[in-house]
């Protein structure tokens, strides 16, 4: 009997299935493949869409390594994790209507067996399959987000400000401080974070589910 695939979204519901009311969470350290860029994510054939293609290409090569000659040490079968994004604007401006000025890191979490070596192998494999893809834009990072306030946003992306307002109210009520743009000891800059649980190509805008997360501190 085949062993069941690990679905992180089901196992770690605290990370991927928050309530529609803001809650506090301490996010653990995780491994990600990331791509940094800037510009409007809706631009057809733009930098964002190319970054997403690159991320999924690498993630699925790693997942399917079970069928290849090379198999990572400790490999287990799993469901590829959802797309995530860190978003900001220059000078810490949070006006989400200025899409052409967006700066972002788009990323996909990787299972624990994925190391820098596994990532580099996947890059080499994808380069063979898609010679024109810009592999060098991807990087493998261990990311520690820490204490955050998160909430489930249901609806179109452009309606997020109303849900973000709930996060800000919760932060004030709990005597916390918004830590967006603060710098962690390891040099990571803390950002507005989104996790995309729905495929916008197949889901009506009013039914889209997106985890919104803001870093905080006492």
Residue pairs with C-beta under 8 A, 6 or more apart in sequence:
3 76
3 77
5 77
5 78
5 79
6 76
6 77
6 78
6 79
6 111
7 78
7 79
8 15
8 16
8 78
8 79
8 81
8 109
9 16
9 17
9 79
9 81
9 82
9 197
14 25
15 25
15 27
15 211
16 82
16 195
16 197
16 211
17 152
18 25
18 150
18 151
18 152
18 211
19 151
19 152
20 151
20 152
20 154
21 151
21 166
22 149
22 150
22 151
22 166
22 167
22 169
22 170
23 149
23 150
23 151
23 170
24 147
24 148
24 149
24 174
24 176
24 216
25 147
25 148
25 149
25 150
25 213
26 146
26 147
26 148
27 144
27 145
27 146
27 147
27 148
27 213
28 144
29 142
29 143
29 144
30 109
30 110
30 142
30 143
30 144
31 109
31 110
31 111
31 112
31 114
31 140
31 141
31 142
31 143
32 84
32 107
32 108
32 109
32 110
32 140
32 141
32 142
32 143
33 55
33 58
33 59
33 107
33 108
33 110
33 119
33 138
33 139
33 140
33 141
34 105
34 106
34 107
34 138
34 139
34 140
34 141
34 143
35 51
35 54
35 55
35 105
35 106
35 107
35 137
35 138
35 139
36 104
36 105
36 137
36 139
37 47
37 48
37 51
37 103
37 104
37 105
37 106
37 137
38 47
38 101
38 102
38 103
38 104
39 46
39 47
39 48
39 100
39 102
40 46
40 48
40 99
40 100
40 102
41 48
41 49
41 99
41 102
41 104
42 48
42 99
43 49
48 104
48 106
50 134
51 106
51 137
52 83
52 106
53 133
54 126
54 133
54 134
54 135
54 137
54 138
55 83
55 106
55 107
55 108
55 138
56 80
56 83
56 108
57 126
57 129
57 130
57 133
58 119
58 122
58 123
58 126
58 138
59 80
59 81
59 108
59 110
60 80
61 122
61 125
61 126
61 129
62 72
62 110
62 111
62 114
62 118
62 119
62 122
63 77
63 78
63 80
65 71
65 72
65 75
65 118
65 121
65 122
66 75
66 77
68 125
70 121
72 113
72 114
72 115
72 118
73 113
74 112
74 113
75 113
76 111
76 113
78 111
80 108
81 108
81 109
81 110
82 108
82 195
82 196
82 197
83 106
83 107
83 108
83 195
83 196
84 106
84 107
84 108
84 109
84 193
84 194
84 195
84 196
85 104
85 105
85 106
85 107
85 193
85 194
85 196
86 104
86 105
86 107
86 191
86 192
86 193
87 96
87 102
87 103
87 104
87 191
87 192
87 193
87 194
88 94
88 102
88 103
88 104
88 180
88 181
88 191
88 192
89 95
89 98
89 101
89 102
89 103
90 101
90 103
92 180
92 181
93 101
94 180
94 192
96 158
96 160
96 161
105 191
107 141
107 143
110 119
110 140
114 140
116 140
119 138
119 140
120 140
123 135
123 138
126 133
126 135
127 133
127 135
143 188
144 184
144 186
144 188
145 190
145 193
145 213
145 215
146 184
146 190
146 215
147 179
147 215
147 216
147 217
147 218
148 193
148 213
148 214
148 215
148 216
149 167
149 170
149 171
149 174
149 176
149 213
149 214
149 216
150 167
150 211
150 212
150 213
150 214
151 163
151 166
151 167
151 170
151 211
151 212
152 209
152 210
152 211
152 212
153 159
153 160
153 163
153 208
153 209
153 210
153 211
153 212
154 206
154 207
154 208
154 209
154 210
155 163
155 205
155 206
155 207
155 208
156 205
156 206
156 208
157 205
157 208
157 210
160 210
160 212
163 212
164 192
164 212
164 214
167 212
167 214
168 178
168 214
171 177
171 178
171 214
171 216
175 218
176 216
176 217
176 218
177 216
177 217
177 218
178 214
178 215
178 216
179 190
179 214
179 215
179 216
179 217
180 190
180 191
180 192
180 214
180 215
181 189
181 190
181 191
182 189
182 190
182 215
182 217
183 189
183 190
184 190
190 215
191 215
192 212
192 213
192 214
193 211
193 212
193 213
193 214
193 215
194 210
194 211
194 212
194 213
195 210
195 211
195 213
196 210
197 209
197 210
197 211
198 207
198 208
198 209
198 210
200 208
